[in-house]
Amino acid sequence: MKVIDFHVHAFPDDLASRAMEQLSQRSGVIPSYDGTISGLKRSMMRAG
């Protein structure tokens, strides 16, 4: 059985920039959105 695991990090607007920068630096992963809750909602709407 294949298992697909994914999750998202979303932060209040005033914390998102700093939090996403730290996560990106530590993980080596480039974020696919800005890390805000509103940005996540926009991303989900675009994706359908």
Stockholm file with secondary structure:
# STOCKHOLM 1.0

chainA/1-48         MKVIDFHVHAFPDDLASRAMEQLSQRSGVIPSYDGTISGLKRSMMRAG
#=GR chainA/1-48 SS CCCCCCCCCCBCHHHHHHHHHHHHHHHCCCCSSCSBHHHHHHHHHHHC
#=GC SS_cons        CCCCCCCCCCBCHHHHHHHHHHHHHHHCCCCSSCSBHHHHHHHHHHHC
//
